[in-house]
Amino acid sequence: MSENSYTYFRGRWPDDIVPEGEPLWLLYEVDEAADNVLRSVEIFPNGQVTRNSVGLEQRNGDHCPSLIDVSRREGMAEAKLEKISADMFEELYQIGADTPFWFVR
């Protein structure tokens, strides 16, 4: 997928203490040209890995151009994110459990 305008980021939960049920690490595949988040991975303190994608959200015909409901630049402007490789993202994405957020049925 990296032949497109995709960039990969990860960010740690912003506080030293991660609240129960929240991920320690959040990883994102971003389409820079469209300003959308296409896929995400969440890594929890207990080692659980979950994933989501636009494709997963749209599996029942729902329209979901991005996994966040604002532009990526606006929604992540304050986040402390670091770029990661496509390979690192893909390795974690492949072991994640499908966990849709928006269109759960």
N, C-alpha and C positions, 0 to 999 in steps of 0.2 A: 504493500500500500504506500510505501514511502515515495514512489514515483510521482505522486500527486503533491499537493501543497500541504501535506500533513506534517504536524509537529507533535512531539510527545513531551509531556510534562509530568512531574510528580510534585506533590506537596504534602508536608506532614501536618497532622492536626495542629491547629495554631496554639493550643495551650499545652503546658507541660503534662497536665493530667488529662487523659483522654476519657471523656464520659462513657459510661457503660453503654454499649450498643453502637458506638461510633467508631469509624475506622481510624487507625493510626496513620495510614498512608492513603492518598488518593492519587490515582494516575489517570491521565486524560490523553486521548487521541483527538487532535484539533485540526479541522480543515481551516487553514488560515485564510484562504480565498473567500470562503463562505462565512467565516467567523462563527463556526459551529463546533460543538463538541460531539463527535461521532461515536466514540466508545469510551468507557471508563472501567477502572478496576479499583476496588477498595480492599485494603489489607488491614485486618483487624488485629488487635493486640494478642489474641489467642491463636493467631496463625490462619484463621479463616480468610479465604479470598473469594470475593464476589465480583461479578462483572455485569455490565449493561451495555447496550448498543442501540443506535437508532433502529437498526433492523429488528432487534428483539422487541422494541416498543411498537413497531409498525406491523408486527406479525398478524394482528387481527384487523388490519385495514386502517388503523388510526394514523393520522398525520403527525409526524414528530421529526422535524428537521434538525433538532439539536437536543442534547440531554439536559441543557439548562434553558430556562425560559427567558433569558435576555441574551444580548450579544456576548460572546465569550470575552471580548476585550473589556466590556463594562462589568460583567459578572465576576471576573477574576482579577480586576485591576488591583485590588489590595492584597491578593493572595501571594504568598512567598512560594513561587514555583521555580523548579529547576528543570532544564531540558534533560531528557533521557533519550536513549536510542530506541528506534523502532523495535529492535530485537528484544530489548529489555521489557518493553511494554507487551509485546506479543507473547513472550514466555510466560508472563504472569496472567495475561488474558486467557491463555489456553488452559490454565489450571483453575480458573475461577468458575464458580457456580452461577448460572444465569439468575439474575435478580432484577427483573424489571421494576421500575419505580412509578412511572407516569400512568400506564394503562394496565394495571393489574386487574385480572378478572378471576 
